[in-house]
Amino acid sequence: GFTPLHIAVVYGHWEIVKLLLDEGADVEAQTKNGYQPLHLAAQYGHKIIIEILLQRGAPPDALTSVSKLR
């Protein structure tokens, strides 16, 4: 399922994203399909959140369980 961090990312609430990360939210938390917050930020085009997540250590090369290697 989605964590509060995933939900804040989807809705573009960068202030909440920062607060959750400050309070210990896992920047690499995964949904059941393996989506991390960074995947969702990219999918929804939230550039500020992408920057925040990368600054906080989100792996830019993380794969999802639905990713296909070519």
N, C-alpha and C positions, 0 to 999 in steps of 0.2 A: 504494500500500500504506500500511499504518499505520506511523507512526514510533513510537519509544519513548514520546514524549509522548502520542500518541493512545492507546496501550495503557494508560499510567498513568492517563489521564483516564477511560477506560472502566471500569477497575477501582476508581476512586475513591481512588487513592493520592496524596493531595494533597501529602505530603512529597516524594514522588518528582517530582511535577509541578514543585514549587518548585526542587528540585535541578536538574532538566533545564533549566529556564528560566535558572537561575543560570549554568549551563554553556553557554548559548548556543542552546538549542533554539528553533526558529522557532515563535512563538506563532500564526503564520498558516499553518503547514504544512497542506497539503491531502492528503486521500486521493484515490484515482482518481476518486471521485464528487464531489470538491470539499469534503468535510467537513473543517472546521477543528476544532481541539480544543474550542473554545467550543460548537460545534454538538453534539458528543458529550457534553460536560458537561451541557448543557441536556437532551438526550435521556435521559440516565441520572439526572437529578435531583441532580447533585453540586453543591450550592449553594456550598460553600467553594471548590471548584475554579473555578466560574464567577467568583466574586469575584477569585480570584488571577489568572485569565486576563485579566479586564477591567483589573485594576490594572497588568498587564504589557503592555497595549496591544492586546489582541485586539479587532478591530472588531466591535461589537455588531450591525452591520447586514450582515455578510457573507452572501452567498448561496452555495448549493451548485450544482453542475451539474444537480441534479434539482429545484431551486427553480423555482416557477412564479410569475411576476409577474401580478397581476390588474389 
